[in-house]
Amino acid sequence: MSSDQSFAPALTLPNVGIHVDPDHNLWLDQAEPSLEDVKSGANLEVGEVTVAVKTTGICGNLLFRSSPPSHGLLRRYVNHPEVWCHKIGSLSFDEGALLEPLSVALTGVTRSGVKIGDPVLICGAGPIGLITLDVCRAAGAYPIVITDIDSSRLDFANTIMPEVIVHRVQKEETPEDFEKAVKRSLGEGIEIATVKFGGKVFIIGVGKEKMEIPFMRCSANEVDIQFQQRGIEAFKTASDPHSGSIKVLIQS
């Protein structure tokens, strides 16, 4: 059965006056709003005030799907709060399954502040790296360099985006060699050490439990290192039928 034939009940629980946690969290009453905005008072009666609560996804509650002790979603049926269920329109269920990794990339690119004309270096051409590549292109980033130790992954990156600049990392390559290679790829206008002075390293994926970083280089060059644990409203953006560019990312 296609997604447009599936049963999708209308929402019956308006979230008026409810503090709503990020989409992927499970409990509404444990969210900690970080910003309050007063809505337009055009339709308010005398003495009435309405407040919209905007959450950034940063709160003390770290319980969400697929993170112990909460079970994951690789099953036929899932009992999920209806306010966090998003229609996927004409997308098939297979395509809809890509909304989760797409939401990860959307959150990372949004929080990193990538905008039109920004040069971007993506380290790793795995599934998340490739989707991040697509989202960076949709955000207007240029030029984009993607690296990996696997040449077949880079070849695939070139098939989905011919204009991307690829660089295969050699095991014997030193950080200085890598820096020079990326500089040659991006051309003038950006200083890479792995990032320019005052730049940002945004870590979307996961890695080893403990890693070494060049602390003094990051400190002296005022490099911001930012991590990601959760997203906010990314599923709504990814599944929005009016967001044509995002739909193309999934179906291409």
Backbone as CSV, one residue per row, in Angstrom:
resi,resn,N_x,N_y,N_z,CA_x,CA_y,CA_z,C_x,C_y,C_z
1,MET,0.846,-1.197,0.000,0.000,0.000,0.000,0.876,1.240,0.000
2,SER,0.603,2.178,-0.899,1.407,3.394,-0.980,1.060,4.321,0.165
3,SER,1.929,5.296,0.378,1.749,6.184,1.524,0.490,7.024,1.416
4,ASP,0.090,7.393,0.159,-1.090,8.241,0.010,-2.385,7.449,0.215
5,GLN,-2.285,6.091,0.228,-3.451,5.267,0.475,-3.559,4.851,1.938
6,SER,-2.524,5.113,2.687,-2.523,4.691,4.080,-3.451,5.570,4.907
7,PHE,-3.889,5.033,6.031,-4.804,5.767,6.894,-4.041,6.789,7.711
8,ALA,-4.428,8.045,7.601,-3.754,9.111,8.340,-4.810,9.934,9.065
9,PRO,-5.114,9.628,10.323,-6.147,10.367,11.052,-5.747,11.813,11.281
10,ALA,-6.747,12.676,11.299,-6.487,14.093,11.536,-6.068,14.298,12.987
11,LEU,-5.293,15.345,13.210,-4.867,15.648,14.573,-6.069,16.054,15.410
12,THR,-6.141,15.507,16.597,-7.254,15.829,17.489,-6.786,16.541,18.745
13,LEU,-5.473,16.661,18.907,-4.943,17.280,20.119,-4.244,18.589,19.777
14,PRO,-4.963,19.699,19.809,-4.297,20.974,19.541,-3.279,21.275,20.625
15,ASN,-2.136,21.822,20.226,-1.095,22.096,21.222,-1.139,23.553,21.667
16,VAL,-2.374,24.067,21.825,-2.540,25.408,22.356,-2.270,25.364,23.855
17,GLY,-1.322,26.165,24.298,-1.003,26.208,25.711,-0.136,25.069,26.188
18,ILE,0.321,24.216,25.257,1.169,23.085,25.641,2.609,23.382,25.258
19,HIS,3.517,23.136,26.156,4.936,23.253,25.846,5.357,21.994,25.095
20,VAL,5.658,22.143,23.821,5.934,20.985,22.980,7.430,20.749,22.883
21,ASP,7.839,19.528,23.161,9.238,19.130,23.090,9.624,18.927,21.626
22,PRO,10.927,18.817,21.299,11.336,18.564,19.918,10.659,17.324,19.340
23,ASP,10.530,17.274,18.009,9.761,16.232,17.334,10.122,14.823,17.775
24,HIS,11.388,14.547,17.989,11.790,13.178,18.241,11.731,12.790,19.713
25,ASN,11.389,13.730,20.590,11.300,13.397,22.007,9.952,12.761,22.315
26,LEU,9.840,12.105,23.445,8.659,11.309,23.742,7.677,11.973,24.692
27,TRP,8.122,12.856,25.571,7.246,13.403,26.592,7.177,14.924,26.498
28,LEU,5.958,15.422,26.373,5.770,16.850,26.205,6.029,17.621,27.485
29,ASP,5.699,17.025,28.634,5.708,17.800,29.870,7.092,17.983,30.463
30,GLN,8.142,17.392,29.852,9.479,17.519,30.416,10.371,18.466,29.616
31,ALA,9.819,19.079,28.579,10.628,19.994,27.775,10.838,21.300,28.522
32,GLU,11.974,21.914,28.295,12.273,23.198,28.914,12.355,24.257,27.822
33,PRO,11.329,25.063,27.660,11.369,26.095,26.620,12.527,27.053,26.857
34,SER,13.174,27.462,25.780,14.319,28.343,25.914,14.027,29.753,25.409
35,LEU,12.875,29.946,24.773,12.561,31.264,24.241,11.054,31.419,24.185
36,GLU,10.562,32.556,24.630,9.135,32.816,24.573,8.880,34.046,23.712
37,ASP,7.950,33.914,22.773,7.575,35.027,21.902,6.085,35.295,22.060
38,VAL,5.715,36.556,22.178,4.308,36.922,22.251,3.771,37.066,20.840
39,LYS,2.688,36.340,20.535,2.095,36.406,19.204,1.417,37.754,18.983
40,SER,1.000,37.983,17.723,0.271,39.197,17.383,-0.993,39.286,18.226
41,GLY,-1.244,40.449,18.763,-2.406,40.627,19.625,-3.625,41.151,18.903
42,ALA,-3.653,41.046,17.560,-4.738,41.631,16.778,-6.105,41.064,17.156
43,ASN,-6.173,39.770,17.467,-7.463,39.136,17.739,-7.715,38.897,19.224
44,LEU,-6.891,39.485,20.070,-7.034,39.256,21.504,-8.079,40.179,22.115
45,GLU,-8.762,39.643,23.118,-9.671,40.457,23.902,-8.869,41.214,24.954
46,VAL,-9.497,42.225,25.545,-8.832,43.014,26.566,-8.438,42.109,27.730
47,GLY,-7.178,42.187,28.130,-6.693,41.393,29.247,-6.137,40.040,28.858
48,GLU,-6.282,39.641,27.570,-5.781,38.338,27.131,-4.365,38.457,26.581
49,VAL,-3.573,37.455,26.828,-2.215,37.371,26.287,-1.992,35.944,25.798
50,THR,-1.448,35.801,24.614,-1.112,34.466,24.126,0.389,34.389,23.888
51,VAL,0.984,33.328,24.321,2.430,33.162,24.227,2.751,31.904,23.429
52,ALA,3.643,32.046,22.448,4.120,30.887,21.691,5.471,30.482,22.242
53,VAL,5.638,29.213,22.531,6.888,28.717,23.090,7.712,28.074,21.988
54,LYS,8.919,28.545,21.820,9.826,27.997,20.814,10.960,27.280,21.528
55,THR,11.151,26.009,21.216,12.224,25.249,21.845,13.345,24.995,20.850
56,THR,14.560,25.023,21.326,15.718,24.763,20.473,16.143,23.310,20.540
57,GLY,15.411,22.495,21.282,15.789,21.096,21.425,16.809,20.860,22.517
58,ILE,17.151,21.905,23.265,18.141,21.758,24.330,17.412,21.719,25.667
59,CYS,17.334,20.561,26.253,16.712,20.426,27.561,17.323,19.213,28.247
60,GLY,16.930,18.980,29.482,17.544,17.910,30.245,17.059,16.521,29.891
61,ASN,15.985,16.416,29.097,15.413,15.118,28.782,16.080,14.543,27.543
62,LEU,16.798,13.442,27.696,17.500,12.830,26.570,16.863,11.517,26.152
63,LEU,15.586,11.331,26.451,14.896,10.109,26.069,14.179,10.316,24.749
64,PHE,14.559,9.564,23.739,13.862,9.629,22.463,14.030,8.307,21.732
65,ARG,13.268,8.146,20.656,13.249,6.883,19.936,14.655,6.456,19.510
66,SER,14.887,5.143,19.607,16.137,4.512,19.173,17.317,4.822,20.076
67,SER,17.059,5.443,21.216,18.128,5.707,22.172,17.734,5.052,23.491
68,PRO,18.494,4.037,23.948,18.117,3.302,25.157,17.777,4.239,26.308
69,PRO,16.720,3.937,27.072,15.957,2.679,27.076,14.778,2.646,26.112
70,SER,14.610,3.639,25.251,13.499,3.659,24.302,13.836,2.802,23.090
71,HIS,12.880,1.982,22.661,13.108,1.098,21.529,13.142,1.890,20.223
72,GLY,13.742,1.300,19.194,13.864,1.948,17.896,12.634,1.763,17.029
73,LEU,12.778,2.070,15.753,11.630,2.129,14.850,11.678,1.087,13.744
74,LEU,12.619,0.138,13.791,12.696,-0.894,12.763,11.712,-2.015,13.090
75,ARG,10.429,-1.713,12.967,9.369,-2.672,13.243,8.140,-2.296,12.432
76,ARG,7.216,-3.229,12.320,6.056,-3.008,11.452,5.124,-1.935,12.020
77,TYR,4.870,-1.959,13.319,3.948,-1.004,13.927,4.636,-0.267,15.067
78,VAL,4.348,1.019,15.166,4.907,1.853,16.225,3.786,2.700,16.814
79,ASN,3.676,2.709,18.118,2.712,3.566,18.799,3.405,4.893,19.080
80,HIS,3.044,5.932,18.328,3.759,7.207,18.396,2.759,8.345,18.571
81,PRO,3.072,9.358,19.379,2.153,10.495,19.551,1.809,11.139,18.214
82,GLU,0.512,11.392,17.996,0.072,11.867,16.689,0.597,13.261,16.353
83,VAL,0.885,14.075,17.368,1.374,15.421,17.071,2.753,15.392,16.434
84,TRP,3.435,14.248,16.492,4.764,14.135,15.891,4.769,13.242,14.658
85,CYS,3.593,12.977,14.120,3.497,12.201,12.883,3.324,13.167,11.714
86,HIS,4.155,13.021,10.702,4.141,13.936,9.566,3.763,13.193,8.295
87,LYS,2.828,13.738,7.529,2.441,13.131,6.261,3.589,13.272,5.263
88,ILE,3.783,12.239,4.447,4.892,12.272,3.483,4.401,12.447,2.053
89,GLY,3.114,12.766,1.890,2.612,13.099,0.562,2.783,11.969,-0.435
90,SER,3.381,12.285,-1.582,3.523,11.308,-2.663,4.752,10.422,-2.511
91,LEU,5.546,10.636,-1.482,6.724,9.796,-1.278,6.303,8.373,-0.917
92,SER,7.046,7.403,-1.422,6.803,6.020,-1.031,7.338,5.802,0.380
93,PHE,7.021,4.646,0.955,7.540,4.350,2.289,9.056,4.204,2.260
94,ASP,9.597,3.649,1.166,11.051,3.525,1.052,11.703,4.904,1.036
95,GLU,11.108,5.827,0.263,11.641,7.187,0.221,11.429,7.891,1.557
96,GLY,10.285,7.624,2.178,10.003,8.229,3.472,10.984,7.804,4.547
97,ALA,11.537,6.600,4.401,12.520,6.127,5.375,13.773,6.987,5.365
98,LEU,14.012,7.687,4.243,15.191,8.546,4.144,15.004,9.876,4.871
99,LEU,13.798,10.132,5.359,13.567,11.397,6.057,14.376,11.482,7.349
100,GLU,14.613,10.333,7.988,15.363,10.371,9.254,16.809,10.815,9.040
101,PRO,17.595,10.164,8.161,18.954,10.683,7.939,18.951,12.074,7.319
102,LEU,17.918,12.384,6.521,17.833,13.733,5.964,17.632,14.759,7.066
103,SER,16.832,14.416,8.076,16.610,15.353,9.180,17.893,15.591,9.960
104,VAL,18.750,14.564,10.047,20.047,14.724,10.714,20.892,15.751,9.973
105,ALA,20.964,15.607,8.645,21.755,16.542,7.843,21.156,17.941,7.871
106,LEU,19.830,18.041,7.796,19.172,19.348,7.836,19.489,20.080,9.133
107,THR,19.425,19.364,10.242,19.720,19.979,11.533,21.157,20.472,11.584
108,GLY,22.086,19.637,11.124,23.492,20.021,11.156,23.792,21.232,10.306
109,VAL,23.270,21.246,9.081,23.534,22.366,8.177,22.863,23.634,8.693
110,THR,21.658,23.500,9.243,20.959,24.669,9.784,21.712,25.255,10.970
111,ARG,22.114,24.409,11.907,22.810,24.899,13.099,24.209,25.416,12.774
112,SER,24.838,24.870,11.745,26.184,25.326,11.393,26.169,26.701,10.748
113,GLY,25.003,27.108,10.219,24.894,28.433,9.617,25.394,28.514,8.191
114,VAL,25.514,27.384,7.499,25.961,27.400,6.100,24.974,28.195,5.264
115,LYS,25.508,29.093,4.410,24.648,29.933,3.587,25.216,30.041,2.177
116,ILE,24.524,30.770,1.324,24.908,30.902,-0.082,26.339,31.421,-0.203
117,GLY,27.138,30.713,-0.999,28.504,31.136,-1.266,29.533,30.677,-0.264
118,ASP,29.111,29.974,0.785,30.074,29.478,1.778,30.809,28.256,1.237
119,PRO,32.150,28.244,1.309,32.881,27.020,0.962,32.733,26.005,2.083
120,VAL,32.549,24.745,1.729,32.303,23.706,2.729,33.190,22.501,2.454
121,LEU,33.774,21.955,3.513,34.531,20.713,3.449,33.772,19.659,4.239
122,ILE,33.400,18.560,3.576,32.691,17.454,4.220,33.648,16.278,4.328
123,CYS,33.943,15.867,5.542,34.879,14.761,5.772,34.102,13.464,5.935
124,GLY,34.126,12.639,4.915,33.406,11.372,4.947,32.281,11.352,3.940
125,ALA,32.306,10.369,3.022,31.296,10.279,1.963,30.375,9.091,2.181
126,GLY,30.080,8.788,3.447,29.104,7.757,3.759,27.690,8.302,3.593
127,PRO,26.664,7.577,4.059,25.279,8.021,3.884,25.007,9.421,4.425
128,ILE,25.434,9.700,5.662,25.199,11.024,6.237,26.000,12.081,5.489
129,GLY,27.238,11.767,5.113,28.054,12.712,4.363,27.439,13.061,3.025
130,LEU,26.888,12.057,2.321,26.283,12.301,1.011,25.009,13.129,1.128
131,ILE,24.189,12.834,2.147,22.973,13.628,2.329,23.335,15.045,2.763
132,THR,24.363,15.185,3.590,24.837,16.517,3.965,25.327,17.274,2.738
133,LEU,25.964,16.573,1.821,26.400,17.172,0.563,25.215,17.755,-0.195
134,ASP,24.130,16.981,-0.297,22.933,17.455,-0.989,22.316,18.661,-0.289
135,VAL,22.253,18.610,1.043,21.643,19.709,1.790,22.495,20.971,1.681
136,CYS,23.822,20.821,1.702,24.704,21.983,1.537,24.498,22.623,0.172
137,ARG,24.326,21.793,-0.848,24.060,22.341,-2.178,22.736,23.095,-2.186
138,ALA,21.704,22.506,-1.545,20.408,23.177,-1.477,20.501,24.494,-0.721
139,ALA,21.439,24.582,0.243,21.628,25.816,1.015,22.427,26.855,0.245
140,GLY,23.020,26.460,-0.889,23.772,27.407,-1.709,25.256,27.422,-1.463
141,ALA,25.778,26.458,-0.709,27.219,26.427,-0.430,28.011,26.199,-1.712
142,TYR,29.152,26.888,-1.824,30.031,26.720,-2.993,31.390,27.361,-2.698
143,PRO,32.470,26.654,-3.066,32.524,25.274,-3.557,32.393,24.281,-2.414
144,ILE,32.153,23.018,-2.771,32.039,21.954,-1.777,33.072,20.880,-2.082
145,VAL,33.847,20.513,-1.067,34.817,19.424,-1.176,34.372,18.305,-0.251
146,ILE,34.401,17.072,-0.742,34.083,15.927,0.098,35.243,14.947,0.049
147,THR,35.599,14.387,1.192,36.759,13.500,1.275,36.351,12.131,1.810
148,ASP,37.169,11.135,1.506,36.974,9.795,2.040,38.217,8.981,1.721
149,ILE,38.376,7.850,2.396,39.489,6.955,2.074,39.072,5.924,1.028
150,ASP,37.767,5.845,0.752,37.220,4.868,-0.196,36.906,5.571,-1.514
151,SER,37.621,5.223,-2.577,37.430,5.885,-3.867,36.050,5.611,-4.455
152,SER,35.463,4.434,-4.172,34.141,4.124,-4.723,33.072,5.053,-4.147
153,ARG,33.231,5.438,-2.891,32.289,6.392,-2.298,32.405,7.756,-2.967
154,LEU,33.628,8.156,-3.262,33.834,9.444,-3.922,33.304,9.408,-5.346
155,ASP,33.468,8.271,-6.025,32.916,8.133,-7.375,31.399,8.280,-7.340
156,PHE,30.776,7.682,-6.329,29.324,7.787,-6.205,28.914,9.222,-5.903
157,ALA,29.696,9.915,-5.074,29.407,11.324,-4.786,29.432,12.143,-6.065
158,ASN,30.352,11.822,-6.965,30.443,12.527,-8.239,29.261,12.226,-9.150
159,THR,28.686,11.033,-9.020,27.537,10.701,-9.868,26.294,11.475,-9.451
160,ILE,26.133,11.724,-8.158,24.947,12.454,-7.709,25.164,13.961,-7.743
161,MET,26.426,14.401,-7.771,26.720,15.829,-7.858,28.039,16.009,-8.608
162,PRO,27.966,16.113,-9.936,29.195,16.194,-10.742,30.090,17.368,-10.383
163,GLU,29.508,18.450,-9.859,30.309,19.642,-9.588,31.070,19.578,-8.268
164,VAL,30.799,18.570,-7.440,31.502,18.479,-6.166,32.966,18.131,-6.403
165,ILE,33.836,18.674,-5.570,35.268,18.385,-5.648,35.569,17.257,-4.673
166,VAL,36.173,16.189,-5.165,36.449,15.037,-4.307,37.943,14.934,-4.034
167,HIS,38.266,14.421,-2.863,39.672,14.182,-2.507,39.763,12.887,-1.727
168,ARG,40.529,11.934,-2.271,40.730,10.673,-1.570,41.874,10.828,-0.575
169,VAL,41.580,10.539,0.671,42.576,10.649,1.732,43.443,9.389,1.731
170,GLN,44.751,9.573,1.614,45.689,8.456,1.669,46.077,8.193,3.123
171,LYS,46.244,6.928,3.467,46.571,6.582,4.848,47.888,7.195,5.302
172,GLU,48.822,7.345,4.356,50.121,7.907,4.723,50.131,9.433,4.642
173,GLU,49.011,10.024,4.307,48.929,11.475,4.144,48.992,12.169,5.503
174,THR,49.847,13.165,5.621,49.958,13.927,6.864,48.887,15.011,6.897
175,PRO,48.586,15.546,8.087,47.633,16.657,8.154,48.044,17.833,7.276
176,GLU,49.346,18.079,7.176,49.833,19.185,6.336,49.569,18.895,4.858
177,ASP,49.779,17.633,4.447,49.482,17.255,3.063,47.997,17.421,2.764
178,PHE,47.170,17.017,3.733,45.724,17.145,3.562,45.327,18.608,3.438
179,GLU,45.928,19.448,4.275,45.652,20.888,4.228,45.967,21.458,2.857
180,LYS,47.129,21.108,2.321,47.531,21.623,1.012,46.592,21.130,-0.083
181,ALA,46.179,19.865,0.009,45.287,19.305,-1.004,43.934,20.004,-1.004
182,VAL,43.403,20.285,0.194,42.113,20.958,0.285,42.227,22.396,-0.195
183,LYS,43.334,23.059,0.120,43.554,24.422,-0.370,43.561,24.449,-1.891
184,ARG,44.244,23.478,-2.489,44.278,23.426,-3.953,42.881,23.185,-4.514
185,SER,42.103,22.385,-3.822,40.760,22.073,-4.301,39.830,23.271,-4.218
186,LEU,39.903,23.995,-3.103,39.002,25.120,-2.884,39.492,26.396,-3.542
187,GLY,40.777,26.462,-3.856,41.316,27.683,-4.433,41.573,28.725,-3.369
188,GLU,41.818,29.943,-3.791,42.122,31.014,-2.846,40.853,31.494,-2.156
189,GLY,41.034,32.153,-1.039,39.908,32.744,-0.346,39.503,32.002,0.915
190,ILE,40.111,30.861,1.174,39.822,30.160,2.421,41.113,29.555,2.943
191,GLU,41.372,29.729,4.208,42.571,29.179,4.832,42.173,27.949,5.639
192,ILE,42.720,26.816,5.264,42.367,25.562,5.914,43.520,25.077,6.768
193,ALA,43.164,24.719,8.005,44.146,24.001,8.798,43.526,22.653,9.092
194,THR,42.384,22.548,9.473,41.233,21.997,8.773,40.155,23.058,8.616
195,VAL,40.336,24.219,9.178,39.341,25.275,9.053,40.057,26.615,9.198
196,LYS,39.472,27.658,8.610,40.112,28.972,8.638,39.984,29.616,10.025
197,PHE,40.687,30.727,10.219,40.622,31.486,11.472,39.173,31.917,11.715
198,GLY,38.679,31.633,12.905,37.315,32.008,13.248,36.260,31.132,12.610
199,GLY,36.685,30.027,11.976,35.736,29.144,11.312,35.073,28.173,12.274
200,LYS,34.328,27.246,11.702,33.560,26.310,12.519,33.740,24.892,12.013
201,VAL,33.923,23.971,12.949,33.898,22.539,12.657,32.620,21.987,13.275
202,PHE,31.704,21.521,12.432,30.433,20.996,12.930,30.439,19.486,12.758
203,ILE,30.305,18.758,13.860,30.395,17.300,13.846,28.987,16.717,13.854
204,ILE,28.576,16.181,12.695,27.224,15.646,12.554,27.172,14.173,12.947
205,GLY,28.167,13.404,12.532,28.136,11.968,12.761,28.675,11.569,14.119
206,VAL,28.993,10.298,14.242,29.552,9.760,15.478,30.946,9.221,15.195
207,GLY,31.708,9.020,16.245,33.073,8.536,16.067,33.523,7.742,17.271
208,LYS,34.805,7.737,17.496,35.364,6.994,18.618,34.976,7.650,19.943
209,GLU,35.028,6.856,20.999,34.708,7.359,22.333,35.642,8.488,22.728
210,LYS,36.929,8.351,22.416,37.910,9.380,22.738,38.721,9.712,21.488
211,MET,38.909,11.006,21.252,39.683,11.467,20.100,40.640,12.563,20.531
212,GLU,41.714,12.728,19.781,42.651,13.816,20.020,42.350,14.957,19.049
213,ILE,42.397,16.172,19.567,42.224,17.341,18.709,43.415,18.276,18.914
214,PRO,43.776,19.039,17.881,44.877,20.003,18.025,44.412,21.208,18.830
215,PHE,44.461,21.097,20.147,43.861,22.107,21.017,44.421,23.500,20.766
216,MET,45.741,23.658,20.758,46.330,24.986,20.627,46.020,25.606,19.268
217,ARG,45.980,24.796,18.220,45.627,25.335,16.901,44.195,25.866,16.917
218,CYS,43.285,25.084,17.523,41.896,25.532,17.607,41.770,26.773,18.480
219,SER,42.516,26.800,19.591,42.452,27.933,20.504,43.016,29.194,19.864
220,ALA,44.202,29.083,19.265,44.856,30.252,18.674,44.094,30.794,17.479
221,ASN,43.376,29.918,16.768,42.638,30.351,15.585,41.150,30.543,15.856
222,GLU,40.777,30.493,17.142,39.389,30.731,17.556,38.410,29.889,16.742
223,VAL,38.719,28.613,16.636,37.870,27.688,15.891,36.731,27.200,16.781
224,ASP,35.516,27.305,16.296,34.357,26.792,17.020,34.144,25.326,16.657
225,ILE,34.029,24.472,17.666,33.717,23.066,17.456,32.328,22.813,18.024
226,GLN,31.436,22.372,17.172,30.038,22.220,17.575,29.570,20.790,17.295
227,PHE,28.770,20.250,18.219,28.286,18.877,18.098,26.768,18.862,17.952
228,GLN,26.251,17.703,17.608,24.813,17.559,17.401,24.304,16.299,18.075
229,GLN,23.238,16.455,18.854,22.612,15.309,19.509,21.175,15.126,19.051
230,ARG,20.484,16.202,18.762,19.073,16.126,18.415,18.707,17.258,17.477
231,GLY,17.534,17.163,16.872,17.096,18.184,15.928,15.785,18.798,16.366
232,ILE,15.403,19.875,15.715,14.150,20.540,16.026,13.437,20.891,14.730
233,GLU,12.234,20.353,14.550,11.370,20.600,13.400,12.000,20.176,12.076
234,ALA,13.008,19.319,12.119,13.652,18.888,10.879,12.746,17.970,10.070
235,PHE,11.984,17.113,10.744,11.092,16.212,10.019,10.021,17.000,9.279
236,LYS,9.535,18.078,9.879,8.520,18.893,9.214,9.077,19.504,7.944
237,THR,10.316,19.973,7.990,10.952,20.538,6.800,11.203,19.466,5.753
238,ALA,11.692,18.310,6.184,12.038,17.243,5.247,10.820,16.685,4.537
239,SER,9.681,16.646,5.219,8.487,16.041,4.638,7.541,17.063,4.037
240,ASP,7.907,18.334,4.049,7.045,19.398,3.546,6.877,19.264,2.037
241,PRO,5.655,19.045,1.538,5.466,18.896,0.093,5.766,20.165,-0.685
242,HIS,5.772,21.321,-0.013,6.067,22.580,-0.697,7.564,22.822,-0.818
243,SER,8.357,22.014,-0.144,9.811,22.170,-0.198,10.344,21.296,-1.319
244,GLY,10.218,21.775,-2.539,10.549,20.976,-3.713,11.977,20.495,-3.752
245,SER,12.908,21.348,-3.337,14.315,20.963,-3.420,14.619,19.787,-2.511
246,ILE,13.977,19.745,-1.344,14.221,18.646,-0.420,13.641,17.353,-0.975
247,LYS,12.464,17.420,-1.593,11.856,16.230,-2.175,12.732,15.667,-3.284
248,VAL,13.321,16.548,-4.063,14.221,16.109,-5.127,15.423,15.383,-4.541
249,LEU,15.910,15.846,-3.402,17.052,15.199,-2.764,16.738,13.750,-2.450
250,ILE,15.533,13.490,-2.003,15.158,12.135,-1.619,14.958,11.258,-2.850
251,GLN,14.333,11.797,-3.878,13.961,10.987,-5.025,15.070,10.857,-6.053
252,SER,16.133,11.657,-5.951,17.200,11.585,-6.941,18.161,10.459,-6.615
